[in-house]
Amino acid sequence: MSTITARRKIHLRIWRIAMTALLSALATVLMMLSFSVPFMPSFIKLDFSELPALLASFSLGPISGVAVCLIKNLINLPLTTTGGVGELANFLMGVTFVLPAGLIYRYRKTRLGALIASGSGALAMALCSLPLNYFVSYPAYTKFLPIDAIVGMYQALLPSMDGLLMCLVTFNMPFTLLKGLLDVLLCFLIYKPLSPLLQGKFIQNRG
């Protein structure tokens, strides 16, 4: 291996680490900019913090995508209101989104492959949200709010809701899927122009 090639590989590795850090910072900001939506209980927020993780997973590899999910939650941990349980659930759901998306895209780097990869990730995240919310997140929330009060907030939107499981299936799963699909849409809009920068193509193309 020539000295120039070795140096280029080192520079590219440093660039990818820097891009992972930058995307993690962006994900942290987007996580803090969460907002309520009218069709969900007020304590459930919408944010686009998985978008930078999806960009990282596509451009830098699935491990970078997982790293972005981890770092944004670690930074948010001092601000937690759930003793870290909410951050753990957010991290796990983010991983179920960006990890399969990145792995599928690695072996099928086409527009259709990206659509299949990101769509599969969004679906996996939605399915994963059910056990994570039922067994992890909501038991933690009951330390601050009784389960009857939580279910009551869903019943205010749809009176036929009977029990937490029905609430999660009717509201949270579709909401999580919608959130993932919005990230997919945004990713498709901005990925192509950003990918040369994210991947450090100017370093790879140096003579």
N, C-alpha and C positions, 0 to 999 in steps of 0.2 A: 504494500500500500504506500502510495506516495505521500510525502509530507503535506502537500496541498490538500489531498483527499482526506487525510486524517484530521487536518485542521478544520476542513469544511464540516466534517461529521461532528466535531466538538462544538463548533459554532451552531450547527443545526440543533444539537441536543440542548444547548443553553437557550436557544430561541424558543424551543418547544416548552421548556420549563417556564420561561418568561410568559409565554402565551397562556399556559395553564394557570399561572398566577393571576394574569390580567383577567381572564375569563372568570376565575373564582371571585375576584373583586367585583366584577360586574354582576355576577349571580348574587352576591351578598347584598348589593345595593337594590337589585330587583326584588329580593326577598323582603327587604325592609319597606319596599313600596307597595306592599300588598293592599288590597282594598276589598270591601264587602260588595256582594252582588245581591240584587233584590230577590232572586229565586232560591237563595240558600239562607240558613240561619246566620245571624250577624257575627257569630264567633268564627265562622268559616270564611277565609279570605282567598282571593284569587291573586296569584302573582305569576310572573314569567321567569322565575329563577332557574327553571330547568332548561331554558333556551340556551344559555351559555354552555351548560354541561353537554347538551346535544351537539352544539357546534364543536366543542372540544372532542367529543367522541367520534364525530365524523372526520374531522381534520387532523387530529393528533393521535387518535386511537381510543378504544374504550376505557383503558386505564386512566387516561387524562380526564375523560368524562366522569368517571367515578371519583377521581380526586377533586374535581370541581364541586360535586355534590357533598363530599366530606368537608372540604374547607369552608364552604359557605355556612354549613351548620355549626362547625366549630367556632367560627367567628360570631355567629348569632347566639351561641350558648350562654354567654353572660347576660343576655337580655331575656332568657327563657322565662316563661310563666308556667311551664309544665314539668319542671325539674329535669329537663333534658329529654323527656319522653317524646314530646312533639318533634324535637330535632332528630331523634333517632328514627321515628316513623317517616319523617320527611326524607331523611337520607336513604332509607331502605326503599321507599317508593321511587325516589330519583334514580337509584341504581337499577331497579327493575325496568326503568324507562331507557336510560342511556346505554346500559351494558348490552342488552340484546340488540339495540339499534346499531351500536358500533360494531358488534361482532358480525351481524348480518351484512352490514355495509362493507366491511373489510373484504369480504369474499364476493361481493357483487357491487362494484363501484360504478353503477349507472344511475340515471335518474329514477328508473323504475325500482332499482335495488334500494335506493335511498328512501323511496316512498314505502316500500314493503318493510324496510328496516325500522323506520320511524313509526309507522303505523302499528307494527307489531309491538314496539316498545310502549307506545301509548296504551294499547290494549292490555299489555302485561301490567302496567302501572295501575290501571283501573281495577283489574282483577285482584291485584295485590292489596289495594286499598281496603278491601272488605275485611280480610283477617287482621290486617294491621290496625285498622280503626277499632274493630270489635274487641280485639284481645290486648291491644297496647295503648292506643291513644285515648280512647274514651274511658277506660278504667282510670287513667291518670286524671282526666278532666273531672271525674266524679269526686275527687278530693276538694275541688273548688265549687262544684255545682252538682246537686243531686241528679241522678239519672232521669227521674221523672220530669225535672225541669228542662233537661236537655231534650228529651222526647217531646215535651210541650212546645219547644221552639220550632220543631218540625211540624207538629200538629197545627200550629198557628198558620203555617203555609198550606198544609194539606191535612184536614181533620181526620182523615181515614187512617193515618199512620198509627200502627199498633205495635209498639216495641222498637227497641234500638235497631235490631237486625233489619226490619222492614225499612226503617229510615235510611240506613246505610245503603241498602240495595236500591231504593227509589231515588235518593238524592245524591249521596256521596259518590257512588260508582259512576253514574253518568257525568257528574260534575268533574271528577278526576279525568275521565276520558276526554271530555270537552277541553279541559285545561291542557292535556297532552296534545290534542289535535291542533289547538291554537299555537302551541310551541312548534309543532311540525310545520304549520303554515308559515309562521314567521321565519323558520329556518330555511324553508324553500325560497323565500323571498330574498334573503340576504346571504345565503351560504356561498353561492357561486362567486360573487364579487369579493367576498372576504377570504375565501379559501387560500388563494396564493399568499396572502399576508399571514394567515394563521399557520400555514404549513412551512413558512419560510422559503418559498420557492426562489426568491432572489438569492438566497444563500446556496441552494442546490444548483442554481444555474450559473454560479460564478465560474470563471475560467481558472 
